[in-house]
Amino acid sequence: MLIQFSVENYRSFDKKVTFSMVAGKGNELEDHVFNRSNMSLVKTAAIYGANASGKSNLFKALLFMKQFVVGSMKTMQSVDEIPVMPFLLNDESHKNPSSFEVVIFIANKLFRYGFSTGKKEVLEEWLFEKECKPKSQEICLFKRYKQTINTRHPKFKEGNKKLDSFLRENILYISMLDKFNGTISRSILEWFSDINTTQSGTDLSHTIVLLQNNLVHQEWIDKFIQKADVGIKGISLTKEPLSEDVINGLRKIYDVLIDDDKKSPFTNDRDLVKTNHTFFSSSDNTYKTVDFDMVKQESEGTNRLFSLAGHLYESLTKGKVMLIDEIEASLHPMLVDIIIGLFQSQESNPNGAQLIFTTHNTGLLTNDRFRRDEIWFTEKDEFGATDLYSLSDYSPRKDASYNKDYLRGKYGALPFVNLEDFISSFKKYQESE
């Protein structure tokens, strides 16, 4: 489970900001909290803010960290620069490293892991461990400065000095140790690998792969779609043959982009999702079934439901962290409420899954839907840098009208727009024509 994530000097984040899933004091909506080993964590978090305020950049920061931790041993062998993007709206930040740190809960222990990196090299990296017991002390398993491991705890046996010669300037130490079967490093890489993110509404591939490999029950997907009341009785997977023109085109693109003698990986067909509908035949007074092409014949909302279904099942059954950017996109508010409720319910979420999402839906911003420590805001300052803060920082009353107070500007994180300004600007444009 995620306890805390911090980022500094990345995209719209200049100074260090910290996002936390630690539950605050108080007994509001207690079913929204996991209690694990003397620690309380919230199950969901909603992030509000104006357009371009940095909401999505928080996810991009965590996903960059995931991709670099999981893939640095492989990807950095074929690229010249670490694909980090520092804050660019002042003349100093682009010269400084970008920093990332998580505090996570694995097997009844807390791990604090992070690194600072520039475009060419990892400057610092660290890993701390703490037992989830009262008065337990955090111990440093390792600290790295450039290509030197200058602190190494005897308990961290996988950090064998003999392996240091394999460490390169653009590779993370923990990623390297994983390749040598390090136990602790492997558990941390697996935690990062399990971060679940969704793609666009028409990207059905993740759910398709889960179904093809029997990693999600077909019956669950069918019932999930049925209960969404979109008129679908079930779904099925099939193959659709591609035309020779399409296949030859794909092969030509592959041959140009991949200059080797390997045979192109394209097959003669593609995966197709069919949706099953019932229609009434007036000729013989019977009900029959007709199949639609999910992508071509169903709505964007239906496609998004199918796309989300596999991610939801996987996250809830395996206790993963799930990130959804703009959760309300193409979905009715009642369906959004149900998705959130699946994570907040003990019955459907007994394994410690956490849902973190961005939204503009102020209808969700109520004290019976979220605790104060489940609501976060992003806002840019006068220098264009994103600030991140929680509703708890304002200490509102438990019975406060969060959505009304937010729209009144009490918590900030609103766009500075005025209808009269738009009308005036439009009139001047018309008059100049």
Backbone hydrogen bonds, N-H to C=O, Kabsch-Sander energy under -0.5 kcal/mol:
donor,donor_aa,acceptor,acceptor_aa,energy
3,I,103,V,-2.5
4,Q,103,V,-1.9
5,F,19,F,-2.8
6,S,101,E,-2.9
7,V,17,V,-1.9
8,E,99,S,-2.1
9,N,14,D,-1.3
10,Y,13,F,-1.9
11,R,85,M,-3.6
13,F,10,Y,-2.8
14,D,12,S,-0.6
17,V,7,V,-2.2
19,F,5,F,-3.3
21,M,3,I,-2.7
22,V,3,I,-0.5
23,A,40,S,-2.4
30,E,27,N,-0.7
32,H,29,L,-2.1
33,V,30,E,-1.4
34,F,41,L,-3.4
36,R,34,F,-0.6
36,R,39,M,-3.1
39,M,36,R,-0.7
41,L,34,F,-2.3
42,V,21,M,-2.8
43,K,32,H,-2.2
45,A,355,L,-1.9
46,A,374,E,-3.1
47,I,357,F,-2.3
48,Y,46,A,-0.5
48,Y,376,W,-3.0
50,A,378,T,-0.5
53,S,50,A,-1.6
58,L,54,G,-1.1
58,L,55,K,-0.9
59,F,55,K,-0.9
60,K,56,S,-2.4
61,A,57,N,-2.2
62,L,58,L,-1.8
63,L,59,F,-2.7
64,F,60,K,-2.3
65,M,61,A,-2.1
66,K,62,L,-2.3
67,Q,63,L,-2.8
68,F,64,F,-2.6
69,V,65,M,-2.5
70,V,66,K,-2.8
71,G,67,Q,-2.2
72,S,68,F,-1.6
74,K,71,G,-0.9
75,T,71,G,-3.0
76,M,72,S,-1.3
77,Q,74,K,-1.1
78,S,75,T,-1.7
79,V,75,T,-0.6
82,I,119,K,-3.5
84,V,82,I,-2.5
94,H,90,N,-0.5
95,K,92,E,-1.9
96,N,92,E,-0.6
96,N,93,S,-1.2
98,S,117,T,-2.9
99,S,8,E,-2.1
100,F,115,F,-2.4
101,E,6,S,-2.1
102,V,113,Y,-2.8
103,V,4,Q,-2.6
104,I,111,F,-2.6
105,F,1,M,-2.5
106,I,104,I,-0.6
106,I,109,K,-2.6
109,K,106,I,-1.2
110,L,130,K,-2.9
111,F,104,I,-2.5
112,R,128,F,-2.1
113,Y,102,V,-2.3
113,Y,111,F,-0.6
114,G,126,W,-2.0
115,F,100,F,-2.2
116,S,124,E,-2.2
117,T,98,S,-2.8
118,G,121,E,-2.5
122,V,169,E,-3.4
123,L,116,S,-2.0
123,L,121,E,-0.6
124,E,116,S,-1.7
125,E,144,R,-1.4
126,W,114,G,-2.4
127,L,142,F,-2.1
128,F,112,R,-2.3
129,E,139,I,-2.6
130,K,110,L,-2.2
132,C,108,N,-1.2
133,K,131,E,-1.9
136,S,133,K,-1.8
139,I,129,E,-3.0
141,L,127,L,-2.4
141,L,139,I,-0.7
142,F,127,L,-1.5
143,K,151,T,-1.7
144,R,125,E,-3.0
145,Y,148,T,-2.9
146,K,123,L,-3.1
148,T,145,Y,-2.1
150,N,143,K,-1.2
150,N,148,T,-1.0
151,T,143,K,-1.3
153,H,141,L,-2.1
156,F,153,H,-1.6
157,K,155,K,-1.9
159,G,156,F,-1.5
160,N,158,E,-1.6
163,L,160,N,-1.9
164,D,161,K,-1.3
166,F,163,L,-2.1
167,L,164,D,-1.5
171,I,168,R,-1.5
176,M,172,L,-1.9
177,L,173,Y,-2.5
178,D,174,I,-1.5
179,K,175,S,-1.2
180,F,176,M,-0.7
180,F,177,L,-0.8
181,N,178,D,-1.8
182,G,177,L,-2.0
186,R,182,G,-2.0
187,S,183,T,-1.8
188,I,184,I,-1.8
189,L,185,S,-2.4
190,E,186,R,-2.3
191,W,187,S,-1.6
192,F,188,I,-2.1
193,S,189,L,-2.6
194,D,190,E,-1.6
195,I,192,F,-1.6
196,N,321,V,-3.4
197,T,195,I,-0.5
198,T,323,L,-1.1
203,D,200,S,-1.7
204,L,202,T,-1.3
208,I,204,L,-2.1
209,V,205,S,-2.8
210,L,206,H,-2.1
211,L,207,T,-2.2
212,Q,208,I,-2.7
213,N,209,V,-1.7
214,N,211,L,-1.5
215,L,210,L,-3.2
216,V,210,L,-0.8
221,I,217,H,-1.8
222,D,218,Q,-2.6
223,K,219,E,-2.5
224,F,220,W,-2.6
225,I,221,I,-2.4
226,Q,222,D,-2.7
227,K,223,K,-2.8
228,A,224,F,-0.8
229,D,226,Q,-2.0
230,V,225,I,-0.7
233,K,276,N,-3.2
234,G,276,N,-0.8
236,S,274,K,-2.3
238,T,272,L,-2.4
240,E,270,R,-2.4
242,L,268,N,-2.6
247,I,243,S,-2.3
248,N,244,E,-2.9
249,G,245,D,-2.0
250,L,246,V,-2.4
251,R,247,I,-2.1
252,K,248,N,-2.0
253,I,249,G,-2.0
254,Y,250,L,-2.3
255,D,251,R,-2.5
256,V,252,K,-1.8
257,L,253,I,-2.5
258,I,254,Y,-3.1
259,D,257,L,-0.7
260,D,258,I,-1.7
270,R,240,E,-2.0
272,L,238,T,-2.7
274,K,236,S,-3.2
274,K,272,L,-0.6
275,T,292,F,-2.4
276,N,234,G,-3.2
277,H,275,T,-0.5
277,H,290,V,-2.9
279,F,288,K,-2.5
281,S,279,F,-0.5
281,S,286,T,-3.4
282,S,280,F,-0.8
284,D,281,S,-0.5
285,N,281,S,-1.0
286,T,281,S,-1.2
288,K,279,F,-3.0
290,V,277,H,-2.6
292,F,275,T,-2.4
294,M,273,V,-2.7
294,M,292,F,-0.6
297,Q,293,D,-2.9
298,E,293,D,-0.6
298,E,294,M,-1.2
303,N,299,S,-2.2
304,R,300,E,-2.2
305,L,301,G,-2.2
306,F,302,T,-2.1
307,S,303,N,-2.4
308,L,304,R,-2.8
309,A,305,L,-2.0
310,G,306,F,-1.0
311,H,307,S,-0.8
312,L,308,L,-3.0
313,Y,309,A,-2.4
314,E,310,G,-2.4
315,S,311,H,-2.7
316,L,312,L,-2.6
317,T,313,Y,-2.3
318,K,314,E,-1.7
319,G,315,S,-1.2
320,K,315,S,-1.9
322,M,320,K,-0.5
322,M,354,Q,-3.3
323,L,196,N,-2.9
324,I,356,I,-2.1
327,I,358,T,-2.1
329,A,326,E,-2.0
331,L,328,E,-2.0
335,L,332,H,-0.8
336,V,332,H,-2.0
337,D,333,P,-2.2
338,I,334,M,-1.5
339,I,335,L,-2.3
340,I,336,V,-2.3
341,G,337,D,-2.2
342,L,338,I,-1.9
343,F,339,I,-0.9
343,F,340,I,-0.8
344,Q,340,I,-1.6
345,S,341,G,-1.6
349,N,345,S,-1.4
354,Q,320,K,-1.9
355,L,43,K,-2.4
356,I,322,M,-2.8
356,I,354,Q,-0.5
357,F,45,A,-2.4
358,T,324,I,-1.8
359,T,47,I,-2.1
362,T,360,H,-1.2
364,L,361,N,-1.3
365,L,362,T,-1.0
366,T,364,L,-2.4
369,R,366,T,-1.1
370,F,366,T,-2.1
374,E,371,R,-1.4
375,I,372,R,-1.0
376,W,46,A,-2.9
377,F,389,Y,-3.0
378,T,48,Y,-2.1
379,E,387,D,-2.0
381,D,385,A,-2.5
384,G,381,D,-1.9
386,T,12,S,-3.3
387,D,379,E,-3.1
389,Y,377,F,-2.1
391,L,372,R,-0.5
391,L,375,I,-2.6
392,S,372,R,-0.7
393,D,390,S,-1.3
394,Y,391,L,-1.8
395,S,392,S,-1.2
400,A,397,R,-1.8
402,Y,400,A,-1.3
403,N,365,L,-1.3
405,D,401,S,-2.5
406,Y,402,Y,-2.4
407,L,403,N,-2.4
408,R,404,K,-1.5
409,G,406,Y,-1.6
410,K,405,D,-2.5
412,G,409,G,-0.7
417,V,415,P,-1.6
421,D,418,N,-0.5
422,F,418,N,-1.5
423,I,419,L,-2.5
424,S,420,E,-2.7
425,S,421,D,-2.3
426,F,422,F,-2.3
427,K,423,I,-2.4
428,K,424,S,-2.1
429,Y,425,S,-1.8
430,Q,426,F,-2.3
431,E,427,K,-2.5
432,S,428,K,-1.3
433,E,429,Y,-0.5
433,E,430,Q,-1.1
